[in-house]
Amino acid sequence: MADALLRLTGLTKAYPGVVANDDVSFDIGEGEIHALLGENGAGKSTLVKMIYGLVTPDSGAMQLRGKPFAPSEPSEARRAGVAMVFQHFSLFDALSVAENVALGMEAPPPTRDLARRIREVSEEYGLPLDPFRTVGTLSAGERQRVEIVRCLLQEPQLLIMDEPTSVLTPQEVEILFATLRQLKDEGRSILYISHKLDEIRALCDTATILRQGQKVDTCTPSEQTARALAEMMVGSSFEMPEGRAHSTGDVLLEVTGLSLAAPGAFGTPLRDVSLSVRRGEVLGVGGVAGNGQDELLAALSGERLAPAGTIAFAGRDISRAGPMARRDAGLLCAPEERLGHAAAPDMSLTENAVLTGARREGLVSRGLIDWSAARGFAQKVIDAFDVRTPGTGTAARALSGGNLQKFVIGREILQRPDLLVVNQPTWGVDAAAAAAIRQALLDLAAEGAAILVISQDLDELMQVADRFAALNEGRLSPARPVSELSLEKIGLMMGGAHDMEAAHHA
C-alpha cells in the first residue's frame, strides 16, 4: 500500500432518524484509484461531502498528508488539493467553456490566458476542448470533460468522481479511463464512486465497501467477480434477472413520422421518429445523454403534443390526447429526472403516490382523496421494491437517489400499465436494486405489457431488450434484434454510426 494521502478515522454523521456514516475509517493511498462502493443509502454521498467540505462530521477526524484536514466549505478543500466532479453537471448552457471554468475559480486569469491553459491541459490529458464553444452545444461526454478540466486546472492531489460514466458511450469511457490512469501515474489519487462493478474491477486498485453507513470490507476489485462485489455491498446473495422465453403479441404502440421542435435553445428536436412495440416485448432505445431522450418521453407521455406524425395506441390515434387521457388508456411513463419531474420533492411518498395513481388505483372519490387507500398504495410500493425509508409520510427529497428511483419505478409498475415507457430505469441504483427493477420490467412484459426502455446503460439494454434502436441528434435508427448486436456495435450506433452502416449496406 502506498503512503496514505487521505486518512479517515471514525467519521460519523447522523441526521434525524438515520445515521448516514457510523465510525468510518480507511486510507486512500498516494497514486491510488480507490473505489467507494455501497448500495443506495449506504452513506457514500455523505462521506464524500465531508471530504469536500459540504458537510461537517459529528465526530471523527481526517488527515491529508499527515496534517489535520477539516474543510468547512468546498473552497477550503480545493485550496488543500481536493477536487470533485459531481454526478450532475453544474454548467451554464449559455456560457462558453472558458466562462464556465472561470466561474469555478476564485481568481480567474484573463480569458486569453485561461483559454490557453484549458487547451493545454485538456490536450495533455486526452480530453481536447475548444474553450470558446458554447456549453449548450456540447455532448454529455464533452460536458464531463469541462468538469474534469476545471478540476485539473486546480492541480488537485485527490480527485473525487461520482458516477462519472453514467452518460458516456463505451468509447468515451475508454478515453476517461486513460485519463484517470495518467493521473494515477503522476502520483495523484482518485476516489471513484460507481455502481458499474465491471468498471470498478478494470480500473480501481482498492475498494472500500459501505453498508448501512458502516465500513464492512476492503478488497482488491480485480480479484473479485462483479457478483461478489455486489453481494459484499448487499450483505447477501440476490437474484439476477432471468432470460425470457415469452412470445410477443399484437403491435400496441405504433409511432410514425414523429417530429417535435426542441423545447428550448439547448434541447434536441425529434426528427421523423418511427417505432413500434408489441405486447410482451421490450424495445430498448439507447443514446448518449442529450440526444432527444427526454423529448421522446415527453412526446409519448402527452406532456408535449407533436405537430407532425401520429401516435397510435391499441389501434386508436392518441396524438392529440393529453397525459391523463393516455394514462387512463394504459400508457404510463416514468421520466429520468426523479426529483422534480417524476416526484415532487417536498411532498410525502403518499402524496407522490396520489400524483400518478389517483385514478388507476381509485385513490380519489367524489373529488376527495382517500388518504387511507393512498397510504396503503404507497406502502405497497415501498414493500414490493424494498424502498429504504422511515415511512409513507417521508418527503421525497429525504430519500437517497436510488431509493427514490425504486419508489418512482415501482409506483408505475404496480399500476399494471399496458405500455410502460421508462427513461433510465436504474440510474444511480445499486446492483441488487438494478437487478430487481430489471426483473420487474421483464415480469411485466411476460404478463403481456409492452415496455419501452430508454437507457444510456448498454449492459442494461442487452439484458432486458428484445430489439434495440439508437437515438442520435433526435433521429431514431431502425430497431434491430439485440441478439444480432455486439456492445461495440451498439456504442457506434449511439454515436450516429447507424447512418454510415445504412449507407454501407445500400
N, C-alpha and C positions, 0 to 999 in steps of 0.2 A: 504494500500500500504506500502510495506517495505521501509526503508530508501533508498534513491537513491544512487546506486553505481556510475552510469554514468549519467550526466545531459547534454543534448544537448540544446543549446539556440541560435536560429536564424541562424542556419548553412545555408550558401548559397554558391553555386559553379556554375559558368557559364562557358560554352565553346562556341566557335564561333557558333552562330546560335541556341543555345539551353541552357536553364537554367536547369541544372541537378537537383539541390536542391535549393529550394526557401524558406528561412526563416523557416527551420525545427527545431522544439523544442519538445522534450519529454524526459522522465526519464526511465532508466532501474533500477529496484529495486534490492536490495541485495537478493540473493537466489531466483531469479525470472527467469522463462523461458519466454522470450519476443519475440513474432513473429514480423517480419518486412514484411508486405505484400504490393503488388502493381503489376500492370500489367507490361509487358515488357516496358522498357524505363521510368518507373516511378521514377527512381533515387535511387533504393536500393543499387546497386553496388557502386555508387559514395559515398553514405553515409557511408557504412562500410569501404570503402577505406580511408575516412577521419579519422574514428575512429582508423584504424590500421596504420595510418601514411604513406599511399601510395599516398595520395592526400592532398593538403593544402587548407582549405576553403578560399573563398574570404572574407567572413565576418562571424560573429558569434563566439561562444565560447563553449568549453567543460570543464566540471569539473568531475574529478574522485575522489570519496570520499571527495568532498568538496574542492579539490585543483585544480588549473588550469591544464588542460591537453591539450597539443598541440604537439603531436609527429611529428617530422619531417621525421622519417623513421620507418619501422616496428620494428627494433631492439629496438628503444626507447619505442614503445608501449609495446613490450614484457617485457622489464625491469619494466614497470609500472604495469604489471599484465594483459595485454590483449593479447589473442592468437586467431588465426584464422585457421579454416580448410576450404580450398578453394574447390569449386565445381570440379575443375580439379586438380587431384593429382600431386604433384611436387616431384616425386620419381624417382630414377635411378634404372632401372630394373636389371642391372648387379651387383649392390651392395647389401650387406646384410641389414637386418632390422636395426641392430645396426649402420652400416656405414651411412645409410640414416638419422637416428636420429641424429647422431653426426654432420652431415653437417648442421643441423638446429640450432646447439648450438654454442655460441660464444667461450666457453672454455670447450669443452667436456672432461669428465673424462677418465681415461684409459678404454680400451674396456671391460675388465673383469668387472669393476665396473659398467659401463654403461649397459652391458648386464644384470647384476643382477637387476639394477633399472628398466629396461624395463620389465623383468619378474615380478617383484614385483608389479609395477604399473598396468601392463596390466591384471594381475590376480585379483588385488584388485577391478578393475572396470569391471570385467566380460568380458574382451577383450583379452584373452590369446594369446600371441605371442611368437614365437621362435626367439630370437634376431639374430641367425646365419642363418636363412633361407634367400635365395636369393629372393629379392622382385619380380623379374620376374616370380617366380613360385607361387606367391600368387594370390588368387581370389580377385575380386574387393572389397568384404567385408573386407577381411584381409588387403588389402592395406589401406582402410579407417581407420582400427584400428591403423596402423602405424602412419598415420597423427594425429589421436586423441591422441595416447600415446605420440607422440613427443610434442604435446601441453601440455598434463597433466604433463609431466616432468618439465615444467616451473612453475607448481603450479599457474595457472592463476586465477584471480578473475572474469574475463569476457572471455567467450569462444564464438567466432563468428562462426556460421556454415552456409555455403552457399549450399543449395540443398543437404543435407547430405544423403538422402535416394534414390537418383535417380538411384543408381546402386546396390541396395540391394534387396534381397528376403524378403517376409513378415516376415519370421523367423528371418532374420538378423536385420530387422527394430525393432522388439521387443527387441532384445539384446541391440541395440543402445539406445532405449528409456529408458530401465532400467538403463543404464549407466548415461544418462542425468539426470534422476530423482535422482540418487545417488549423482551426483554433486550438484544438487539443494538442497538436504537435508544437504549437507555440507556447505551451505551458498554461493555457487558460483552462478554466473549469466550466462545465455546463451542468446545470440541474435541469433534467428533462422529464416533463410530465406528459404521458400519453397513454391512451387505452389500447393502442395498436401494439400488441405484445410481440409480434414478429419483428417490428421495427426496433423495439427495445432490445431484443436478442441480438439483432445485427449491429446495433450502434453502441450500446452502453456497456461500460466496464463493470459497474456495480449497480445493484438495485436495492433500495430500502422500501419495505412494504409496510403500509399503514393499514390498520383495520380498526374501525370504530374509535379513531383518534389516537390509538396506541401503535408504536412500532412493534411489529410482530416478527420480522425476519429481515435478514440481509443476505443477498446471494449474488452470484455471478450469472447474469442473464443468459449468456451464451451456453452455459452448462445446463440450462433448464429448457423444457418444452414450453410452448406458449400456454398449453393447458395447465401445466404445473404452476406456472406463474399466476394464472387466473385463480387456481384453487388456493394458492397462498393468500391471495387478496380476499377471497370469499370466506376461507376457513373451512370449506367443504367442497365436495365434488358437485358438479352441476351438469345438466343435460345440454348437449349441443343440438342445434336444430337437425331434425331428421330429413332425409331426402323425401321427395314427394312422389307418389305414384297415383295421382288422381287425374281424371280426364277433365278436359275443358268443355264448356257448353257453348251456347249461342253468344254472339257478339253483344255485349251490354252497352259499351261506350264506343261511339264512332265519332271522331273529330275530323273534320275535313276543311282544309284551307284556312285555318285559324290565323288571323293576323291582328295584332294589337300594338298600338303605339307605346313607346316607353313611358312609364309613369312619371318620369322627371328627367332632368338634364343628364343624369348618370344611370338611369335604368336601361333595360335592354328590351327593344321591341321584339314581339313574336312575329316570325316571318313565314307564313304559309305552312303552319304546323298541321300535320295529319297523323292520326294514330287510331288504333282500335284495341280494345281489351275485352276478352271473353270471360264469361262466368268461370270461376275456378282457376283463372290464370293470374300470374304475377308478371306485369310488364315493368321492367327496370329502365329508368331514364337516368343516364349518367351525364355529368358535365362539371367542369371546373366552376367554382362559385362565380356568380355574376354573369352567367350566360343565358339567363331567362327562366331559371327555376322558379323564382318567386312569382314571376309574371304568369307562368304556365299554371301554377296552382291557383292564382287569383282568377284566371280566366275559367278554370274548371269549377271552382267553388261558387262562382257568380259574384264575387266581390267586384270584379271589373267585367263589364259586358263588351265582348269583342265586336267591332263594327263589321268585320269581314270573316266569313267562314261559318260553319254550323257545328253544333254540338248535339248529337242525338244520344239519348239515354233510354234504354229499353224500348227502342223504336219510336220515341217521341222527341220532337225538337225542343230542347230546353235552352236554346241560345239566348233567349231574352228573359229567362227566369232568374230571379234573384236567389241569394244564398238560402233563405228559409224554404223556398219552394223546392230547391234542389235537395236540401236535407230531408224534407218531407217525402220526396220521391225515393230516397235511399242513397243519395250521393253525399258522402261525408268526407271532410278534409281535415288534415292536421298540418298546419303550416310549420316552417322551420323555426321561426322566431317564437320561442315558447313563452318568454316573459314580455307581455305587451301585445302579442298578436294571438297566440293560442290560449293564453291565460292573462287575466287582469291581475297585476302584481299585488295590489292591496286588498283584493277580495279573498275570502276564505276558500278552501278547497270545495266546500259545499256550494258556495255561490258560483264558483267556476264550473262546477258540475251542472248547475242550472243553466248557465250561459248557452251551452250547446245541447244539453239533454232535456230541456224543458218539455218539448213536445213529444219526442220519441220515447221518453221514459215516463211521460204523464206526470210531470212534477208540478204542473200548473193546472188549477181547476177554477173555472169561472173568474179568471184574472188574478187569482191568489196563489202564491207559491205554497206548496205542501212541504214545509220545512223538514218534517219527519221523513218523508219519502226522499227528499233531496239529500239529507244526511245519510240515509240508507244507501243511495246510489253512490255517493262519494266514498263511503266506507267499502262498498263492494269493489270499487276501482282500486282503493288502497290495498285491500286484501288480495285481490287477484293478481296485482302487478307488484307486490312487495314494495310499496312506496313507504320509505322511512320518514315518518312524520309523527309529531305528538298526537295529532288527531285531525278530524274533519274541519275544525274551526281555525286551523293554522292558515295564515296568509300565504299565497302562492310564492311571494318573494322570499319567504323564510326557508323554503326548501332548497337543497343543493340542486344544481342544474340537472344532474342525471335523474334525481328523484322526481323533479317536476316533469321531466321528459316522460318518465314512466306513467305519471298521472295523466298527462295530456293524451298520450297514445292509447292508454287503457280506457280512458273516458270515451273515445270514439269507437274502439273495437267492441266494447261491451254494449254499444247501441245497435249492434248487428247490422252494419251497413250492407247494401247490395254492392256498392262500389266504394272503396276507401282509397283516397288519394293522399299520400303522406310524403312530406318533404323532410329528408334527413331523419328517419325514424329513430336511429340510435346515436345521434350526435351527442358527444360528451358523456356517453353512458359506458359503464364498465363492462367487462367481458361477459360476466354472468347475466347482467341485466340485458345486454345486447342480444345474447342467445335467447333469452326468454321472450323479448319483443319480436325477434325474427320468427320464433316458433309460433307465437300468437298470430302473426301475419299469415304464416303457412297454414295454420289450423283454420283461419278464416277463409282462405282460398279453398281448402279441402271441403269446407261446408258449402261451397258454391258461390262465394263472393268473388268479385273481380277486384284486383289490387293493382294500383299504380304507385310504384315506389320511386321517388326522385331522390337520388343519393349521390354524394361525392365519394362514398366508400366503395371502392371497386370489389373488395372481398365480399362485402355485404350483397352487392348485386349478383355476383357469381353464385352466392349461396342461396339466394331466395328467388331470383327471377327465372322465368321460362324464356322470355325474349328480352333483348336489350336494344335500346336506341340511344344515340348520343345527341345531347343538346349543345350547340355551339353557336354563339352570337345570335341566339333566338331562332335558329333553324334546327329542325329535328331530322336526324338520319332515318332511313327505313329501319324498322325493327328486324333484328336477326336472332335466331335461336342462340341462347347462351352456350349451348353445347358446341357450337361451331367457332367460338371466340376464345382467344387467349387473353390474359390480363394485359399483356403488352399491346395487343391489337385494340382492346377497349380503350386503353390510355391514349393511343394515337387517334382513335375516333373522337374522343373527348376534346382533343386539341384541334379538331377540324379536318383530320385526315380522311374522313369518310368521303369527302368531295373528291379527293385525289383517287381514292380507291374506285369510286364510281366511274371516274374518267378512265382509269386503267382498264376497267372491265368493259368499257363502252366499245 
